[in-house]
Amino acid sequence: MPPVKIYTTPYCPYCHAAKGLLDEKGVSFTEIDVTGDHEERARLAQVTGQRTVPQIFIGEESIGGYDELSALERAGRLDPLLEG
């Protein structure tokens, strides 16, 4: 299973929803809180083209935020990504 990283802030409802979905699936992930970390948020914006959280990576691939994560799950495409 490739590593899963999720960049979050504690007050973001979509971050909580994304973590909940991953927890329900039994997926372990590394959470990186970017609250007040302007350098890391700028780096994320450069890598993903997005300035919002959550930003979710499976392996080295940016899959986007909660909307994209849940769309992958609904389409049956999340498990294959998680399996590598």
Phi, psi and omega per residue, in radians:
M1 nan 2.203 3.095
P2 -1.190 2.663 3.124
P3 -1.160 2.554 3.111
V4 -2.023 2.251 3.072
K5 -2.127 2.461 3.090
I6 -2.326 2.135 3.125
Y7 -1.622 2.204 -2.969
T8 -2.422 3.034 2.835
T9 -2.302 2.669 -3.048
P10 -1.202 -0.364 -3.052
Y11 -1.744 0.165 -3.058
C12 -1.631 1.997 -3.130
P13 -1.131 -0.553 3.114
Y14 -1.227 -0.538 3.059
C15 -1.123 -0.795 3.124
H16 -1.098 -0.695 3.130
A17 -1.146 -0.738 3.136
A18 -1.126 -0.773 3.118
K19 -1.120 -0.658 3.102
G20 -1.090 -0.754 3.125
L21 -1.102 -0.786 3.117
L22 -1.111 -0.722 3.099
D23 -1.073 -0.773 3.125
E24 -1.025 -0.584 -3.138
K25 -1.473 -0.080 -3.129
G26 1.306 0.426 -3.115
V27 -1.563 2.185 3.038
S28 -1.449 2.520 -3.107
F29 -2.577 2.783 3.034
T30 -1.769 2.178 3.123
E31 -1.751 2.275 3.098
I32 -2.059 1.963 3.132
D33 -1.418 2.067 -3.106
V34 -1.808 0.292 3.102
T35 -1.005 2.118 3.083
G36 1.291 0.014 -3.140
D37 -1.686 1.457 -3.042
H38 -1.133 -0.597 3.126
E39 -1.153 -0.792 -3.127
E40 -1.177 -0.668 3.109
R41 -1.153 -0.654 3.091
A42 -1.154 -0.692 3.107
R43 -1.107 -0.779 3.104
L44 -1.051 -0.747 3.130
A45 -1.082 -0.662 3.132
Q46 -1.193 -0.717 -3.103
V47 -1.292 -0.736 -2.996
T48 -1.764 -0.340 -3.027
G49 1.370 0.099 -3.115
Q50 -2.091 2.571 3.100
R51 -1.905 0.102 -3.065
T52 -1.768 2.852 3.000
V53 -2.085 2.683 0.053
P54 -1.359 2.745 2.924
Q55 -2.106 2.176 -2.998
I56 -2.037 2.323 3.095
F57 -2.108 2.338 2.986
I58 -1.993 1.974 -2.940
G59 1.123 -2.290 3.108
E60 -1.660 -0.023 -3.059
E61 -1.559 2.192 3.024
S62 -1.375 2.127 3.106
I63 -1.770 -0.100 3.126
G64 1.846 -2.532 -3.078
G65 -1.909 -2.735 -3.092
Y66 -1.084 -0.735 -3.115
D67 -1.022 -0.759 3.140
E68 -1.211 -0.688 3.108
L69 -1.066 -0.832 -3.116
S70 -1.211 -0.578 3.082
A71 -1.138 -0.714 3.077
L72 -1.069 -0.728 3.133
E73 -1.113 -0.826 -3.131
R74 -1.083 -0.586 -3.110
A75 -1.474 -0.048 -3.126
G76 1.315 0.326 -3.095
R77 -1.809 -0.096 -3.116
L78 -1.293 -0.807 -3.107
D79 -0.997 -0.803 3.101
P80 -1.050 -0.635 3.081
L81 -1.131 -0.707 -3.118
L82 -1.220 -0.481 3.122
E83 -1.377 -0.287 3.111
G84 1.491 nan nan
